[in-house]
């Protein structure tokens, strides 16, 4: 069975559209469905659930709770004590934040870590981002993966020579090493126009995914109209 792949441009647009969708509406039902769908990103063999990501999301939720433990009660104009002083309204409010973080970070990871650095650059230029900015952003996004590759190569060499080698030493060497651009980074053209070796056209599957992402934005806007505001209040 042939695996379906999305072009980097589709991944970028999908991330932007779904981010807009979750930022427009605070309907917990809608956000929960999108969060569940976003977990499908981990079906890609190039993407793994990172502990740092889980810690970041939980830390964000904790900080939002500590800032105002009663914000949920103020938001929903209702107070149902659930566990000790923790209210059901606060749980619903924090759930919205949790679902938003999951959707945004999952699709952001999917865009960055499942695309070749040169493909990231191409997708940004296709969105009319100036080439210099696209190049700098690509270098920044791919910094982590390039360092991991660099560290593994140097670590294996150090083990073969029976020499100590640390990540700090690897980071210093990484900063000192000039990164040579491969053939995939070559381009032709002047100013903002570029013709890349690695380019791809949108397939039917890409168009279907973009249509669904756009439909999610429409649903988000519709829910604002139906609920009489961005917030879905089940306590009314």
N, C-alpha and C positions, 0 to 999 in steps of 0.2 A: 504493500500500500504506500502510495507516494505521500510524503509529509507536505502539508501546505505551509508555505512561508509567506510572511508579509514583507513588503519592501520597507526600508527605513523611513521613507516619506509617509507611508501609511501609519507606521508606529508613532511617528512624531505627531501627525494630525490626530490620531486616535487619543494620544495622551492629552493633547490640548483640548479636544472636544469634551472628553470625559472629566477633565479637571474643571472646565466651565460648568458642566452638568452638576457636579457635586457641590460647587461653590454657590450655585444659584438656589438650590432647594435644600431645606433642612428636614425633609420628609424621611423619617427613620426607615420606613419600609423600602423606599426607593434606594437609599444609601446602602442598606443591608444587602439588597439584591446586587447592586453594582460591586460591593465589596466581595461578595461570593463569586461573581463573574471574574473579578480581577485575580482571584487565586488560580484561575486557569493559566495565568502567565507562567506558573512554575511547571507546567507541562513541557516547557522548552528545556532541553538538556543543558543549555548554556546558562540557565538561571537556577540558583539555589536560594532557599530561605536563609537570610543572614541573621545571625544573632544580634549584630549591631543594629539592624533595622528594627527588630522586635523591641529591643531596649529603647531605641529612639522613640518609637510610637508610644510605648507604655510610659516613658518619661514625660512626653508631651501631655498625655492624658492626666498624669499625676499632677503636673504643674498647673494645668487648667483647673483641676479640682482644688488645689491648695490656694489658688488665687481668690476664689470665691466658692466655698462649699455649698452655698445656698443659691447659686445662680440659676440652677434648674427650677427651683421653686418660683423665683422671680420671673423666669422666662415663661413657664407654663401656668402661672397664677393658680397653683394647686399644691397641696402638701400631703403626701402619703409617705409616712415613715416606713422604711423597709428594714434596714439593719441598723440598729442603734440610732444614730442621728443621720444616717445616710438615707436620703429619700429616693423614691422611685423616679421622681422627676429629674433628679441629679443624674441618676443612672442613664436615663434616656438622653439627656444632654451630652454626657460623656460618651455615650454610644455613638452619637452623631459625629463627634470629633474623631473617635476611633475608626469609624467606617470611612470617613473622608481621608484620613491619613493612609489607610490601607489601600484605597483606590488610587490615590495620587502616587504614592511611593511604589506600588506594584507596577503600574504602567510606566512610570519613569524608569524603573529598573529594566523593564522589558525593552524599552526604547534604547537605553544606553548600552546595556550589557549583552544584548543579543544581536547588536549591529557592529559591523566592522568599523573602525575609526574613520576610514575614508568614506564609508557609506553615511555616517553621521554628518560628515562635512557636505556630502552631496545633497542630503535631504534638507539641510538648513539653507543651502544656496538655492534649492528649488523653491523654498518658501520666500525667496527674495531677500534673504539675510545677506548683508555685504560679505564678500568672501573672506576678508581679513578677520571679521568677527566670527564667522563660521569656523574658520581654521583655529582660532584661539579657543573657542568653546569646545571644539573637538579634542584638542590637545588636553584641555582641562578634564573633560569627561573620561578620556581614556587613560588618564594618569594612573589610576589605581590598577587597571589591568596590565599596563606596561610595566609598572613597578613589580607586580607579582611575578611576571614572566622573567624580568631582570633578576629578581631575588632568587628564584628557583634555579636559574642557570648558574649564578655565582655561588650559590650554596652547594650545588652538586660538584662544582669545580673545587671548592674548598674542602669538601669531604674527601674527594679523590686525592687531594694533596695533604690530607690529615692536618688541616689548618683551621683555627677557630674563625667563625664568621657570624656576625650578628646583623639584625635588621637595621640597626643604626648605621653600621658600616656600609651596608648595602644601599641605604638611602643617600649617604654622602657620595658614594660612587655613582649612584643613579643621577644625582644632580650634576656631577662633573662630566658625565658622559654625554657627548653630543648625539642626539638622536638623528640618525640618517633616514630621510624620507624614502620610502620604497616606491616602486613603479606605480602603485595605486594612488599615490599622492600627486603624481604628475598631471599636468593639465595644460590646456592650450587656451589662449584667449587673452584679452586685456581688460583692465578695470574690473567691473563686477561680473563679467561674463566668463564662464569656464565650461570646457568640455572635458568630462572625466572619462577615464578608462572604465571604472566600475560604475555603471549606471544601470538602472532597471526601470521598466515601465510598469504601470499599474495593471494588475491582472483582474479578472472577474472577482476573485476572492478578496482582493484589496478593496475594490469598489463596494463589495457587500459589507465588509467590516466598517468602512467609512460611513456607509449609509446607516448602519446600526448605531455607530457612535453619534452621528448627527441626530438620529431618532431619539437617543437618550437625552440630548439637550432639549429637544422639543417636549419630551415627557417632563423634564425638570421644570420647564417654563409653564407647562400645563398644570402641574401640581401646585405651583404658586397661585395660579388663578383659582383652581378648585378649592384649595385650602384657605383662600382669602389672605394669603401671605406666605412667606418662605417657610414658616414653621408648621409642622403637623402636630396638632394638639389632641391626643386621644382622650384627654380628661374633660373635654367640654361636652 
